[in-house]
Amino acid sequence: MIAARSKRRGFALLMVIVVSVALMAIAIPFAISMRHQEKGAQGGMDRAQARYASLAGRNHALAGVLRGHETTEEARGATAPFNSPYTDGLDEFQVNWTGAVASLEMQDGSGRLRSSSLQDEQGKVNERTAPPLLLDRIKARVDERTQDLRDYITQWNGRPTAYGAAQTIRGIVPGTAVAGGAALTFYLDDASSYGEGAKVRVTWAGVPQYGLVDAVNPNGNDVTVTGIGEGDSQVGALLELEVRHFVNLNTASALVIASCLEGLGLRNKLTEDTVTKAEADNLAAAIIKKKFLTYEEFVEFLKEQRGLAVITQNDEVAIAINFSNPNAKRLAGTGTMPFTLSSSNYVTVIAQGVQDFPSRAVSALSDLREVVELAPAGMLRWRVKSQYDFERMLRIPQGRFVVTWPACVANREVPSSDRNAAAWVTTKLGRDERAAWKIMNHYDNTIAGVSTSKGAIQQRASKILEITNGNVDIEAGAAELWIKTASTSFTIFDAGTEEWSNRLFFTYGPDLVNGGNSLRFILKDSSLEHTYAECRHAVTLVADRWYHFGAFWKGTKFGHAYMTLDGLPVGNYGVWTEAGGSRHTTLQTALVALATDNTVVAAGAISGFPATGAIQIGSETIEYAAISGSSFTGCVRGARGTAPLVHQIGSGVTICGYTSKLAAGTLTFTNPSVPAITWDRLTVGGGQTVGQIGANTLTWVVTSTPVSPPPVGLPMAASMLTVAPPATGAPDITVEFPPTGWLMVGSGLQGEVMHYTGRTVISFTGLTRGLFGTTDKNHLDGETVQLWGFHVTNNTNYLTPTVLAIDDEWFGPVMKEGTDGWRGFVIQRNGMTVPVPMFRGKQPGVGGNLFGTTNAAHVTASNVYPTFGLADQQAGDGDTVTFVEQNATTREERLIKHVRWVPNLGIGTASPPFHLASLGSFTTKEWVPDNLWVRILKFPSGELMGVPQQLMTFAGSTIPTAPAGFSGLLDEMRLTNGPKNLQFQMSASIDATVTTVPILSVGGMDSEGGAILAGDEIIGYAGFDATSNTLINCTRGYLGTTAAVHELGDRVFNMAFLAIASLTAPVGIADKALPCVPNNFPPEGYVYVGTELIGYTSINGAGYPAFPDGCDFRGAFGTVAATHNQYELIYAFPFRYYDRFTANSDDSQTSWFGASQRATGAKWARITWEEVLPNPLLDIQVRVRLNSEPRWANVPTNRPYVAGKGGGIWLFDAPTGGVLGNTKADGIDVRVDFVWLDNAFANGEWKDCAQFRGLAVEYEQEPVIHYHEEK
């Protein structure tokens, strides 16, 4: 029993043990499992804590860098480095933990560790648009064992727009790619932005097609493209360049920068000079040490590096080009990525969270990498407002035919990034290349010309104001320029250094004669007379408005000068005295061709004319004796070698002026025994009479009424001669004859010459008989006794033989006797010596009026003037003339006392025919004819300046009496000259209606059309008949002038300095080509046809000015498009700004400014802009599209684009802009158009341009995570 009980206890114990073991077997795994469960729960908590830490680090980093968003950086109170919206450096991508929440701070032990860093994605190369060679270069530089390629290459960063440099395809030719295969060659307006390897798209009307530039023509505007089929492109389609993503030089690594620089080179230098790897590394090392604020600063940095021999000059240029457009043709496919100096809100954030054990062993780790496009909450604003903003867009390029203000970027002036500073965009200013003038100052280193605020501008003009081609004065010429000023009285230009001679003077200001203001172009030859020719136009200029001024000169005669204002001729010719008297008018009453028509009635006041003188009408000179009211009276028609002609009412009447050369001429007498007289110079003279010479030096021996047969009154050898007493009517010889002199007693074979030394009332005493070969003989009562010679103080500076003038009266022919005498000639007749009378004035009974002067009494010491020869009959009695020679500073003004046309003397032959003249005073030097330079001038002589000039002064004068220069701007200063061709004269009179115009010669004129100036009228012509020398198909009163009558001999000015042609066929209202022969037309510009301005962009294949199909440049500057007939004239017109507006067009020949912005998933709310309109007939229109579609050529609908349903273009025409409907899109494009409204040209408001002063676009955007990675 005891044993049984023991057995039972043992079994129970065993069972307890078994159960215990079983329970232990069950409990231990459970305990272990529970322990593992506990550990697992703790690990999950640790990993969650680590992830939270990394997320917190990410959020903290992003919160900090969000301050670098452009909207935030522009906010008032923003602090460095987050206050520079134009530049972003590495300092904006530093994670700052100062002041962070304590629970997020790093802890040891069981704490949570976190770290984060930021990378600017703009500092990397985007592999979506990078050339493969660049990507390979980066990969070769990266050691992926220690480096992460994602730190250098990205798929997510910004660019303002995906496509730029839009070009309209003008022609398409199938071709073959360089490596073989099909290709297309596109002909463009400007292929400078397209280089090998560039990605492009072509858009016609449907889905865009994409391709690659395979080859370019280095010297043309054609590019060969692969990847686009013939069916996908059309002439007129739009070719656009894919804009590569920008690399921020301020945040990029040296590796990225060096990779982008390596290999860059210029097309013409590729084999000899590209950026080497060493050069790239060295330059990149220098770049990362700087933070650039502007593009200009980077350009200066490159210049410095060249100076340090880090790079070459070719490298410098290539890098600068690559900065803006790596696709540029000049880079020949070596371009990499464009550069920027700012971020575009794409960042990579790298964050790490760690959970530690108390032992500091790592419990959990969380790594996070994200690429985030940042966007602050609320309404955002994108602004393009500063000049730096504008230029940044243009470098894409986004814009055509526009320019930014006020800094001149072309002159390396730095555009301001201050969005509060005034800055604006206009269309580009015209570069005047019409007619290929000899001097064309475009001032390309300025935007709108040079400032004159610091004083006058001296322009070298020796090739313009030169004397050549056998002339004695400067050539015909012209000057044009643009001016903008607020000055109210100023000198435009002045050429010459004398106030009253040798001057071309262009001025504006108060009109002291007519009142108001006037534009005046004053011309003066070498004459010293204080009289001037001018063109005068009454006008009041608007302050601070651009004006185009032109002055054209051929001479000082009527019809030889004109002005233009804003391209059109203005003003009327006149001749004015210093006192303001006019010496030019028109006929009130017609004249017949009769010498008896001795009164000329003028249409206007003639009080400015001399009291007596001569006038010119056409080729006729009319001398007048007096002025009565508005009539010239006592007229001598056909004077001075001209012929009386019929003259029409309205013909020009001008004071007689001329240039007449001094002539060397010989008078050979009919009687061969009379010595010939040669005038080969004008001597200085200087002699005076010794005693008086009366008006009547003819008396008789003893009596004038002798008995028959008469007795001997003067026996041979007698020393005293008794003459008729005054009581018988004879002259008192003590009054009429000088106290000593020579007498001729008798005539013919009976004539004897004797000298006397004294006289009484009735006798000459102290006779010396039978002089000069004559015979001492008896003389009967009644024989004539006349003065045959006289004594003077000296006769040294005279010719001999000659004719002399004492006061107004001529004496001669005479020859010197001794050093103080003048006496007559003797001749041989029948073997005997016979004296020839010394003719004077109107000597009754002896020679009539041989010289045409009047007998007069001459007091003792009267001047004895030499006579001289002139080559023509233009000079007349009483003319004040100026003697001029080659050294035109040596001049003398003298009064012509008397002239006589030698062939009319009837006593011999003049060889060559010449005019004999005398003066009213002695000259200071001898004037020796040279058949060219030595001449006399009477104003208006027809000549211009007789002194060549080295300089012209613009915006001022070197002459103190001239108005001051203007303070303002001067631009497009042009000068030229050309032959005068004085054969351009009317060869017949015409009325104001005829369209066939006869001139002396059409030589040198343009057979394809042109214009002439006749009087104040411009006459256009479509051609000429060389056989008859007539201009045909003429347009009378061309360019707004007034058609007028013109007379035979009227001067004509060939307006060859202007580019004018005629239409060879009619032109319709919508035609885009102007059929003509455009001689001297610039490659592009504007023409004036009728009253319409038409823009053209090229001379097309047919040789016509034309513009392409995608444009409409008819009715430019607010004119009205019209039809035009064959033979209408087209005139290449000056213009200030380009008007290249065409509604609903994206043609690459239109003018526009563009701006673009990318923001993924943004809601675009509203656009506004600022503008300044200098006048009410200017306007700005703004078009908007989203996601770069559709083409700008689509008609605006102001609603979003829907594929297949259109829309997508918004149009706004007021700066308040409009709403965009919160339309969601990844990008926005804006185009600004500059518009001239109707009548802008007619109102003079076409010379300014609307100023676009910046835009603002409001939008909302959520932050976008483009890439997320956790591990």
HELIX and SHEET records of a PDB file:
HELIX    1   1 ILE A    2  VAL A   65  1                                  64    
HELIX    2   2 LEU A   66  GLY A   68  5                                   3    
HELIX    3   3 GLU A   70  GLU A   73  1                                   4    
HELIX    4   4 LEU A   90  PHE A   93  5                                   4    
HELIX    5   5 ALA A  102  LEU A  104  5                                   3    
HELIX    6   6 GLU A  121  GLY A  123  5                                   3    
HELIX    7   7 PRO A  132  ARG A  141  1                                  10    
HELIX    8   8 LEU A  149  ASP A  151  5                                   3    
HELIX    9   9 GLU A  230  ASP A  232  5                                   3    
HELIX   10  10 ALA A  254  LEU A  261  1                                   8    
HELIX   11  11 ARG A  267  LYS A  269  5                                   3    
HELIX   12  12 LYS A  277  ILE A  287  1                                  11    
HELIX   13  13 TYR A  295  GLY A  307  1                                  13    
HELIX   14  14 GLN A  313  SER A  324  1                                  12    
HELIX   15  15 LYS A  329  LEU A  331  5                                   3    
HELIX   16  16 GLN A  387  LEU A  394  1                                   8    
HELIX   17  17 VAL A  409  ASN A  411  5                                   3    
HELIX   18  18 ARG A  434  ALA A  436  5                                   3    
HELIX   19  19 PRO A  726  THR A  728  5                                   3    
HELIX   20  20 ILE A  733  GLU A  736  1                                   4    
HELIX   21  21 GLY A  748  GLN A  750  5                                   3    
HELIX   22  22 LEU A  771  GLY A  773  5                                   3    
HELIX   23  23 VAL A  902  LEU A  905  5                                   4    
HELIX   24  24 TYR A 1038  GLY A 1040  5                                   3    
HELIX   25  25 ALA A 1116  GLY A 1118  5                                   3    
SHEET    1   A 4 ARG A 112  ASP A 120  0                                        
SHEET    2   A 4 TYR A 346  ASP A 356 -1                                        
SHEET    3   A 4 VAL A 362  GLU A 373 -1                                        
SHEET    4   A 4 VAL A1264  GLU A1270 -1                                        
SHEET    1   B 2 VAL A 125  ASN A 126  0                                        
SHEET    2   B 2 ILE A 153  THR A 154  1                                        
SHEET    1   C 7 TYR A 163  THR A 168  0                                        
SHEET    2   C 7 LEU A 238  GLU A 242 -1                                        
SHEET    3   C 7 LYS A 199  THR A 203 -1                                        
SHEET    4   C 7 GLN A 209  VAL A 216 -1                                        
SHEET    5   C 7 ASP A 222  THR A 226 -1                                        
SHEET    6   C 7 ALA A 182  TYR A 187 -1                                        
SHEET    7   C 7 GLY A 171  THR A 176 -1                                        
SHEET    1   D 2 VAL A 247  ASN A 248  0                                        
SHEET    2   D 2 PHE A 339  THR A 340  1                                        
SHEET    1   E 4 LEU A 380  VAL A 384  0                                        
SHEET    2   E 4 GLN A1251  GLU A1260 -1                                        
SHEET    3   E 4 TRP A1152  VAL A1172 -1                                        
SHEET    4   E 4 GLY A 399  ARG A 400 -1                                        
SHEET    1   F 6 LEU A 380  VAL A 384  0                                        
SHEET    2   F 6 GLN A1251  GLU A1260 -1                                        
SHEET    3   F 6 TRP A1152  VAL A1172 -1                                        
SHEET    4   F 6 GLY A1218  TRP A1236 -1                                        
SHEET    5   F 6 LEU A1178  LEU A1186 -1                                        
SHEET    6   F 6 TRP A1210  PHE A1212 -1                                        
SHEET    1   G 2 VAL A 402  TRP A 405  0                                        
SHEET    2   G 2 TRP A 424  THR A 427 -1                                        
SHEET    1   H 3 ILE A 439  ASN A 441  0                                        
SHEET    2   H 3 GLY A 968  GLY A 978 -1                                        
SHEET    3   H 3 VAL A 450  SER A 451 -1                                        
SHEET    1   I 6 ILE A 439  ASN A 441  0                                        
SHEET    2   I 6 GLY A 968  GLY A 978 -1                                        
SHEET    3   I 6 ALA A 476  THR A 485 -1                                        
SHEET    4   I 6 ARG A 545  TRP A 553 -1                                        
SHEET    5   I 6 ALA A 561  LEU A 565 -1                                        
SHEET    6   I 6 LEU A 568  VAL A 570 -1                                        
SHEET    1   J 7 ILE A 457  ARG A 460  0                                        
SHEET    2   J 7 LEU A 951  PHE A 954 -1                                        
SHEET    3   J 7 PHE A 490  ALA A 495 -1                                        
SHEET    4   J 7 ARG A 503  PRO A 510 -1                                        
SHEET    5   J 7 ASN A 517  LYS A 524 -1                                        
SHEET    6   J 7 THR A 531  ALA A 538 -1                                        
SHEET    7   J 7 ASN A 572  THR A 577 -1                                        
SHEET    1   K 5 HIS A 584  THR A 586  0                                        
SHEET    2   K 5 GLY A 652  ILE A 655 -1                                        
SHEET    3   K 5 GLY A 613  ILE A 617 -1                                        
SHEET    4   K 5 GLU A 620  TYR A 624 -1                                        
SHEET    5   K 5 VAL A 636  ALA A 639 -1                                        
SHEET    1   L 3 VAL A 600  VAL A 601  0                                        
SHEET    2   L 3 SER A 631  THR A 633 -1                                        
SHEET    3   L 3 ALA A 626  SER A 628 -1                                        
SHEET    1   M11 LEU A 698  TRP A 700  0                                        
SHEET    2   M11 THR A 784  HIS A 791 -1                                        
SHEET    3   M11 GLY A 821  ARG A 823 -1                                        
SHEET    4   M11 GLU A 809  GLU A 817 -1                                        
SHEET    5   M11 THR A 802  ILE A 806 -1                                        
SHEET    6   M11 VAL A 864  LEU A 870 -1                                        
SHEET    7   M11 TYR A 658  ALA A 663 -1                                        
SHEET    8   M11 ARG A 935  LYS A 938 -1                                        
SHEET    9   M11 THR A 880  VAL A 884 -1                                        
SHEET   10   M11 ARG A 891  TRP A 901 -1                                        
SHEET   11   M11 HIS A 915  LEU A 919 -1                                        
SHEET    1   N 3 ILE A 677  TRP A 679  0                                        
SHEET    2   N 3 GLY A 665  PHE A 669 -1                                        
SHEET    3   N 3 GLY A 908  SER A 911 -1                                        
SHEET    1   O 4 LEU A 698  TRP A 700  0                                        
SHEET    2   O 4 THR A 784  HIS A 791 -1                                        
SHEET    3   O 4 GLY A 741  VAL A 745 -1                                        
SHEET    4   O 4 GLU A 752  TYR A 756 -1                                        
SHEET    1   P 5 LEU A 698  TRP A 700  0                                        
SHEET    2   P 5 THR A 784  HIS A 791 -1                                        
SHEET    3   P 5 GLY A 821  ARG A 823 -1                                        
SHEET    4   P 5 GLU A 809  GLU A 817 -1                                        
SHEET    5   P 5 PHE A 839  ARG A 840 -1                                        
SHEET    1   Q 2 VAL A 712  LEU A 714  0                                        
SHEET    2   Q 2 HIS A 779  LEU A 780 -1                                        
SHEET    1   R 3 LEU A 721  THR A 722  0                                        
SHEET    2   R 3 SER A 763  THR A 765 -1                                        
SHEET    3   R 3 GLY A 758  ARG A 759 -1                                        
SHEET    1   S 2 VAL A 826  ARG A 829  0                                        
SHEET    2   S 2 MET A 832  PRO A 835 -1                                        
SHEET    1   T 3 VAL A 997  PRO A 998  0                                        
SHEET    2   T 3 THR A1030  ILE A1032 -1                                        
SHEET    3   T 3 GLY A1023  ASP A1025 -1                                        
SHEET    1   U 3 GLU A1017  TYR A1021  0                                        
SHEET    2   U 3 GLY A1010  ALA A1014 -1                                        
SHEET    3   U 3 VAL A1052  ASN A1054 -1                                        
SHEET    1   V 4 ILE A1060  SER A1062  0                                        
SHEET    2   V 4 LEU A1129  PHE A1133 -1                                        
SHEET    3   V 4 GLY A1085  VAL A1089 -1                                        
SHEET    4   V 4 GLU A1092  TYR A1096 -1                                        
SHEET    1   W 2 SER A1098  ILE A1099  0                                        
SHEET    2   W 2 PRO A1105  ALA A1106 -1                                        
END                                                                             
